[in-house]
Amino acid sequence: MLGQDPKAVQGLVSDLKMLAAYETAAEWSETKAMDGAFAALSWDDSAVKAAMPEYLKSTGEERMKVDYAFNALVPRSSPDADPRQARFGFHR
């Protein structure tokens, strides 16, 4: 991670917190909290846009490492979860 922008890590941590906040709010049917967490996600992240072509070109072990990390960081939700959770990638 040398040479990487530390803001990218801060953004990832912030988004992971918002994913957890959204899921918790959904479990308690707290729609205002759900809306707040959903709105706080960084939907237009330049670091993700820059990395996406590299991910799409990757195959085999490289792709598996990224997929493994994503699946470890972003848990799957129940099948009857809120439709917006599908946008997070919870439903794979």
N, C-alpha and C positions, 0 to 999 in steps of 0.2 A: 504494500500500500504506500510505499515511498513515492513521493511525487504526486499522490492523489490529493484532490481537494477535500479537506476535512469537512466541508459543508455537505458533501455527498453522504458521508457517514451520518452526520447530524440529521439530514433529510430522511435517510432510511430509518433511523431510530424514531424520528417523529412520526413517520407513516406507520411503523409497526405499533406504536402506541395508539394511534388513531384506529387502526384495525382492531386492536384489543378493546378499545373504548366502544367502538361500534358494536362489536359482537356482544359485549357485556350489556350495553344498552338494549340491544335487540332481545336478549334473554329476559330482561325486565320490562319489555315493551315501553321503554322510555323514548318516545318518538322525537322529542326535542333534542335529547342527547345523541340519538342516532343521526339526526340531521346535522348537528354540530360536528360530530366526528367525520361524517361523510364529506362535509364541506371543507374540513381542515386538511384532507388528503391532498398531496401534491400531484394532481392529475396531469399537469403539463411540465414534467421534469426533464430538463435538458440533458442531464446525465443518462437518463433512461433512453431518451431518443437517440443519443450518440452510441449507446451500447447495443441497442436492439439489432442493428444490421450484423454486428459481430455474433450475437447470440443466434440469429437466424442462419448464419453461415456455418455455425459450429455443428459438429457431429460427434457421435460416439462418446468417448470419455469426457471431452470438454462439455458437451451438452448435458451429460448426466450429472456432472458436478454442479452446474448452475441449477438444474431442476431439483437436485437433492437439497441444495441450500434453500431454494424458494419453498419447497414443501416443508422443510424444517422450520422456517420462519413464519410461514402463513398457514395456519392450521385449516383443515377442512371443516366446514360447518355441516349441520344436519341437512338432509334433503329438503326439509320444509322451511328452510331459512328464508329470510327476507330477500326479495329479488335483487336488491342492490348488492347483496353479498356476492352474487355471481360476478359482478363487475370487478370485485377485488381479486378474483381468481380462486375463491374458496371452493368452487365446484369444478373439480378436475376429473 
